[in-house]
Amino acid sequence: MLDHVSVAVRDLRASGGAYDRVLGALGLRRLVERPATLGYGKKYPEFWLNARPDLTPLPPGTGIHICLRAPDEDAVRAFHHHALEAGWTDAGAPGPRKGEMTMYYGAFVQDSDGNKLEAATFPRKP
């Protein structure tokens, strides 16, 4: 359904360093680097950072929420750990959660510009 997602950040260099580690925990890597944008993905850019130096950070509880699929619970924990290590805000520690259709394991963080990200992994059905 979706091809890619873009989020705005004030400091592309600083945000890029943090996103390298946070998205790297989910198997995404920096594939494209331009003066005002960075693209992350596995085979092609699916997640973009766009420089917006005049951006006013969003307050907690507002703005965008993006959920990224994690391969397993360890990846969710690593995503959360790297985000906190980068100085981002904990918006929900790793743990089991009740989804609309099934239980899942997830974690929530908010980056330094107010973008809220979630990493989630779903149980495999036998």
N, C-alpha and C positions, 0 to 999 in steps of 0.2 A: 504494500500500500504506500509506504513512504519511501522516497529515494534517498533523501538526506535531510539533515537538520543543521541550522546555523544559529549560533548564539553570539551576542555582542559582548566584548570585553574591553576595558579601558586600556590595559597594558598588555599588548599582544605577546611581548617577549616573556614577561613574568607569568602570564596565564598559560602560555605555551609550555613552559617548563613544568608547571603543575599538572596540566592536562596530559603531558607526555607520560607521567607516572600514573595518574589516576586512570586514564583510558588504557594505558599499557597493561594494567591489572586485568582488564577485560579482553585482552588480545588485540586491541586496536593500536596502530602505530601511525606516526606522522608520515603521510605520503606526499603532501603538497605543502610547499612553503613559499609564500609570496610576501611582498612588503606589508600588505594589509590583511592577510588571511592565512590560516593554516588549515589543512584538511587531514582528517584522521580516518582510518578504516583498516580493513583486512586486505582487500584486493583493490578497492577504489574508495575515494573519500565519501564517507557517509555522515561524518560529523565535522562541522566547520566552526572555527573561531574567526570572527571578524572584528578588526580593530575599530573601536569607537571611542577615541580619547576623551570626548566630552560627555560620555555616558555618566549618568547619575546612578549609583548602585541602587538596586531595588531593595526595599525593606523585606525582612523575613515574612513569609506567608503570602507574598505576591509574586507576580511574574510567571515565568514559564516553569513547567515541570516536565522533565524528559526522563523516561525510564529506559535503561540500556540493559540488554540481556547479558548475563554472566554465565560462564560455562559451569560453574559449581559454587558451593558455599565459600570455599577458600578464596575464590576470585572476588566475591562480594566483600569479604573481610579485608582483602588487600586494597580494593577500591576505597573503602571507608578509611582504612589506615592511612593511605597515601594522601587522601583529601585532607584529613586532619593534620597530617604532617606538613602540608602546604599552607596551613593556616585557615582552611575553610571551616565552615560551621557545621557541626553535627546537627542534622535534622531528623535523625532516627537511626539508632545504632543497629548493627547487623543482628538479624534474628528472624524467626518465623513470623509470617503474617498471613492474615486471611484475605485472599483476593476475591474478586467477584465470582470466579468459577472454580477456584482451587486454592489450596494453601501454597505459599511460596516462601522463599528465604530472600530477604532484601535489606538494603540499607539506603539511607537518604543523606545527602549533603547539600550545602549551599555554597557556591563559589564566592570569591571576593567581590563579584559584580552582582550577586543576588540570583544567579541562575540556579535553580534547584534540580539536582540530578539524583536519580535512583539507579541502583544496580540490583537486578533480580535474577534468581534462578528458580526454575520450576522443577518439581519432582518428575522423574521419568516414570512413565507408566509401564508396568511389566508387559 
